[in-house]
Amino acid sequence: MSTINIYIIHGYTANSNANWFPDIKENLESENIKVHIFDMPNSQAPIFEEWIEFLKKKIDTIHSNSIFIGHSLGCVTLLNFLEEKNYENVNSLFLVSGFVEKTPIQKLSGFMEKTIDYSKVNNNVKNRFVISAIDDDIIPYSCSEYLAEKIDAKFILLKEGKHFIDRDGFYKFPLLIDLINKTIEK
């Protein structure tokens, strides 16, 4: 069995040690599963082109054992990256508290300027999930629901979880771990 690569792309103001990212790595990484959590450049004042170029340098091979996880700003970043990158059938895409085309955070509007070819993503990613919470106080769940519609993803709306960040005490994400495990062919 070839190695499964899981790539986690954090959001605005976050880093690789924030939120539930270390817990995902601790629970999933094994001999056959490698979890990569990047520190995206300048996360306090992110620039779209810098984030896309950074991913292009860090992720050179994408294949059927690739799994991508985006959180908040990491979601639209991943969609743009996957649309641009020449790749085969990706195993899974998990987008948490994501948004596309518009954002309630005006500082991030540069990430919405490029039009995404959603059909390309839909055709090349086998399993697509979008997770949000009714009580998200940063990105309204309607933004994530719209994202799910655009990529024809399974939309999972939780009663609580807010924005799934450590500030709200969110350090573990067992639901996401279970979903990932179900998409991995063992």
MARMAR-127279 format. One record per atom (N, C-alpha, C): residue in one letter; x, y negated, z negated. Coordinates in pm, whole numbers, plus 50000, padded with zeros to 5 digits. Layout:
BEGIN
AXYZ ...
END
This chain:
BEGIN
M500845011950000 M500005000050000 M500884987550000 S500584978350088 S501374966150092 S500954956649979 T501824947449948 T501594938349837 T500444928849866 I499604926949766 I498524917149771 I499094904149717 N498944893549793 N499394880349750 N498204871649718 I498174866649594 I497124857449550 I497764843649535 Y497164833749599 Y497664820149595 Y496634811249526 I497054804449420 I496164795449347 I496604781049373 I495654772849420 I495924758949448 I495084750449352 H495764743349264 H495074735349162 H494524722449221 G493834714849137 G493234702449181 G493954690049130 Y493264679149143 Y493724665749106 Y494154665548958 T495324660448931 T495954658548799 T496364671648730 A496164682948791 A496474695748727 A497894700248763 N498264711948713 N499544718148745 N499404733248729 S500474740448752 S500414755148752 S500134761248615 N500344753648509 N500094758848374 N498764754348316 A497964747548393 A496694742148345 A495564752448354 N494524749248283 N493234756148294 N493364771348277 W492784778948365 W492724793548359 W493754800048451 F494594792148513 F495554797548611 F496514807548548 P497154804548434 P498064814448374 P497354827548335 D496094826448293 D495344838548255 D495084847348377 I494784841348490 I494594849048613 I495884856548646 K497004849548639 K498304855648669 K498594867248572 E498394864748445 E498664874948344 E497794887448362 N496544885448400 N495614896648413 N495694904048546 L496184897648650 L496154903948782 L497514908148835 E498574901348793 E499884904448850 E500344918448809 S500824925748907 S501304939448885 S502354942548991 E502684955149000 E503674959349100 E503184956249242 N501884957749266 N501344955849401 N500614942649419 I500514934549314 I499824921749324 I500744910649274 K501004901049359 K501824889449324 K500934877149321 V500964869849210 V500164857749195 V501094845649202 H500824836949296 H501614824849319 H500774812749279 I501264805149183 I500584792849141 I501564781349166 F501234772749258 F502124761849294 F501824749249215 D502864741349191 D502684727749141 D502614718849264 M501424714549295 M501244706249413 M501904692649391 P502454686649497 P503194674049481 P502304662349438 N502854654749345 N502234642149307 N500744643749273 S500414652849184 S499004655849158 S498254644449091 Q498964634849033 Q498304623248972 Q497824613249079 A498464613449194 A498084604749306 A498304612449436 P497514623049459 P497754632049571 P497534625449708 I498334630249803 I498214625649942 I497984638050028 F496934637550107 F496494649050187 F497624655250268 E498344647350346 E499394652550433 E500494659450354 E500844653950238 E501874660050154 E501434673750104 W500174674950065 W499684687750013 W499654698350122 I499214694650242 I499164704250353 I500574708550393 E501484699150406 E502874702550442 E503524711250335 F503234708450210 F503774716450100 F503324731050114 L502034733250140 L501524746950156 L502124753750278 K502314746250386 K502924752150505 K504334757150477 K505064750150391 K506424754350356 K506424766150259 K505454766650171 K505414776950066 K504774790050111 I503804789250203 I503064801150245 I503344803450393 D504234812750422 D504594814850562 D503864826550627 T503424836150546 T502744847750602 T501364849350538 I500364850350623 I498994852650576 I498494865050647 H497884874050572 H497424886650630 H496214891950555 S495814904150584 S494604909950525 S494724912750376 N495904911650319 N496084913150175 N496314899650107 S495924888850172 S496054875550114 S494724871250052 I494834865849931 I493674860649859 I494004846349817 F493074837249844 F493274823149811 F492244818749709 I492724811049610 I491854805449507 I492114790449503 G491074782649517 G491204768249506 G490344763149394 H490824752949325 H490034746449221 H489914731649255 S488704726649259 S488404712549280 S489064707349408 L490014698349399 L490694693049518 L491444703949594 G491834714449524 G492504725549589 G491624732749691 C490304731249677 C489374738049770 C489434731949909 V489234718949920 V489264712450052 V490674713350111 T491684713150024 T493054714650071 T493234728350136 L492774738750068 L492884752350124 L492134753850255 L490944748450262 L490164749650386 L490914743050502 N491484731450480 N492264724850586 N493494732850622 F494184738050522 F495374746150546 F495024758750626 L493994765850584 L493614778350652 L493144775750794 E492484764550816 E492034761350951 E493234758651042 E494254751950991 E495434748551071 E496364760351093 K496494768650993 K497464779550995 K496984790651089 N497914796351163 N497574807551250 N497634820251166 Y496524826751142 Y496484838251053 Y495514848751101 E495664860451044 E494764871551074 E493634871450972 N492954882650961 N491824884150871 N492274883450725 V491944872650656 V492284870650516 V491294878650431 N491784884650322 N490894892350235 N489824883650174 S490214873450096 S489224865950020 S489614851449998 L488564843449978 L488694829449945 L487724826549831 F488254821649718 F487464818149601 F487634803249576 L486544795849582 L486594781449563 L485774777649440 V486424771149345 V485804768049215 V485634752949203 S484394748549180 S484074734249165 S484604726249283 G484364731349402 G484894725149523 G483944715349588 F484484708449686 F483714698649763 F484364697049899 V483584692749996 V484074689350131 V483284677450183 E483884670450276 E483254659450350 E482994646950269 K482684648250140 K482544636450055 K482864640449911 T483324630649834 T483684633349696 T483224621749607 P482824624849485 P482494614149393 P483734606949338 I484924612049369 I486184606049324 I486804598749442 Q486604585849451 Q487014578049568 Q488514578649596 K489344580349493 K490794581349513 K491164593149602 L490254602649618 L490544614849693 L489914614849833 S489384603549875 S488674603050003 S489574606250122 G490894604550109 G491814608050217 G491784622850251 F491354631050159 F491264645350183 F490014648950264 M489124639150283 M487874641750355 M487894636350498 E488984630250538 E489014623550669 E489064633250786 K489724644450771 K489844654150880 K488604663150883 T488074665251001 T486924674051017 T487404688551019 I486784696750939 I487154710850929 I486294719151024 D486934728151096 D486214737751180 D485844749651091 Y484664748751030 Y484244759050935 Y484094772751000 S483714773051126 S483544786051193 S484854793751199 K485964786751215 K487264793451217 K487554799951083 V487284792750974 V487474798250840 V486524810050819 N485264808250855 N484264818750835 N484624831550911 N485144829951031 N485484841651113 N486744848751067 N487614841650995 N488904847350959 N489074851050812 V488064848550731 V488134852050589 V486994861750559 K487364873750520 K486404884550499 K485414881750384 N485904878050267 N485064875650150 N485184861050108 R484024854250096 R484044840050059 R483084837649942 F483614831249837 F482834828349718 F483044813849677 V481984807549632 V482054794249573 V481394795149436 I482104790249335 I481614790749197 I481494776549144 S480384773749078 S480164760649018 S479334762548891 A479194751848816 A478384752048694 A477384740648698 I476204743348646 I475154733148643 I475624720848565 D476424723048462 D476854711848377 D478194705748418 D478654708148542 D479914702148588 D479764686948583 D480594680448505 D480494665948486 D481494658148572 I482204665148660 I483154658548750 I482694659748896 I482454671848940 I481954674449075 I480554680649061 P479524673349096 P478164678949084 P478044692149160 Y477334701649100 Y477224714849162 Y476624714149301 S475864703749332 S475294702349467 S476414701049572 C477534695149534 C478684694149626 C479254708049654 S479334716349552 S479844729949570 S478834738549648 E477574736349624 E476534743749697 E476614740349846 Y476824727649877 Y476984723250016 Y478204730050079 L479294730550005 L480514737350050 L480204752050082 A479494758649993 A479144772850014 A478344774650143 E477434765550169 E476644766150293 E477554764750415 K478494755450409 K479374752850523 K480244764950559 I480694772350458 I481564783850486 I480824797150472 D479504796350465 D478664808350456 D479184817650345 A479354811850226 A479904819150112 A478804823050015 K479104832949933 K478224836249822 K478394825149719 F477294818649683 F477324807749587 F476924812949449 I477814810949353 I477564815449217 I477464803049129 L476264800649075 L476014788948991 L475844793648848 L476754789448763 L476704793248622 L475964782548541 K475334786748433 K474604777248348 K475544767648278 E476754772248247 E477724763548183 E479144767348225 G480034758148201 G481434759748241 G482044746348274 K481164736348287 K481574722848327 K482464723648451 H483654717548446 H484524717248564 H485594728248557 F485414737548464 F486334748948448 F487764744248423 I487914735148327 I489244729748294 I489544731148145 D490814730548114 D491244732447976 D490724721647882 R490524709647933 R489964698847850 R488634702947787 D487914711647857 D486634716647807 D486774730247739 G488014734347712 G488254747147646 G488154759147738 F488314756947868 F488174767747965 F489564773048003 Y490004783447934 Y491334789147954 Y491314803148016 K490164809448017 K490014822948071 K488844823048169 F488944831448271 F487904831848374 F487624846448412 P487034854148319 P486804868448345 P485924871148468 L484954862548494 L484114864348613 L484964864248739 L485854854648750 L486714853748868 L487624865948879 I488164870348769 I489014882448769 I488214894548819 D486994895948771 D486134907148817 D485854906248966 L485544894149015 L485264892549158 L486484895849243 I487644891249199 I488874894149273 I489104909149277 N488984915549162 N489194930049158 N488264937649251 K487034932749268 K486084939449357 K486474937949504 T487224927449537 T487594925449678 T488904932349715 I489634936649613 I490904943349639 I490644958049667 E491084962449781 E490934976549817 E492054984449751 K491644993549664 K492655001449591 K492725015549644 
END
